[in-house]
Amino acid sequence: MCLSAGLAVEEGHGRAQLSKAFLTGEVCIKEQFLETLKKKKVPPVEKKPIQTASLTKPEIAPGISANDLQTHYYLDELVEWCEKDQVKTGGNKREMIKRILAFLV
């Protein structure tokens, strides 16, 4: 344990607290700081699969992905489709894509 400015830095502290303590000089030995960090168990970050757009322009129908709409359609085309199917046409492209996908479900 190392005391500085009245703060005790112990093993129970989290990474953010230990990093702050080290940067502000509240940890007196660098090796002690690094050793404490090594003992912490950090849960692995789950990576989401990357969704790629199809190579050809798909028809707007159930099952189309937001990525396909974003990649293959201009805003004007989405507005035209929304007007035809009586879906609200206001907002930016991202909002319109959300509305279209909700409509197709």
N, C-alpha and C positions, 0 to 999 in steps of 0.2 A: 504494500500500500504506500502511496505517496501523498503527502499533504501539501497543498499550496493554496493560499488565499482561503483557507478554511474549508476546502472541498476535498473529501477523501475519494480517490479514484480506486475502486475495487473491482474484482472480477465480475460482480453482478451488473455492472454497467453495460449498456448496449454499444454498438459500433459508433453511432453518432456521438454519444457522450464521450467515448474514449478518444475519438478523433478530435473533438473540440478540446478535450483536456490536453491532448498532446500538442495541438497547435497553440494553445494559450499558455503552455509551459506548466500545466498542472500535473503532468507526468514527468518525473525527473529522469527516468532512464528509458531510452528509446527501445532497448531490448525487452524491457518489461512490458512496454506497450505492445510491441509486435507479438510477443509470446501470448499475451492476453487475447489479442485478435485471432491468433491461430486456434485458440481453444474454443472460440465461438463457433457454433454450428449454424451455417447459413443455409436455409432451404433452397433447393435448386429452382431456378426460374423456368417455368414451363413456357416453351416457345409455341406460339400459334402457327399452324401451317400457313404458308404464304399462298394466297389465292391469286392465281394468274388469270388474266383475261383471255378469252378465246381468240383464236387467230382470225376468225371471220366474224362479221357483224351479225349477231343473233337477232331473231325477231323478239320484240317485247312481248313476252308470254310468261306464264307461271314457270318458275325455275331459273329465270335469268338472274344473274348476280349483280350486285351493286357495282362491282368492278367492271363488268361488261357494259353496264349503262354509262358509267363514267368514262370509259375508254372509247367506246364506239359511237356514242351519240352526242350531238351538239345540243345545247340548251333549246334552240329553236325546234329541233326534232322532238324533244321531250314535251315541250309546250304543245306542239301540234297533236301528239298522242294523247296528252291529258285533255285537251279540248274535245277530241273525238270521243273519249270515254268518260267525259264529264267529271274529271278529277281537277281539283283546285290547281290553278296554274301559277300562283304567286310564289315568290321566294327565289332563292338561288338554286343552282344545279343540285347541290347536295340535298337540300330540303325536298326538291322535286323528286329525286331518286327515292328518298325514304317514302314519300307518298305513293309513288308508283308501286314500289315493292309491297307496301301495306295493302294497296288495292288488289294486287295480284294474288295475295294469299287467300 
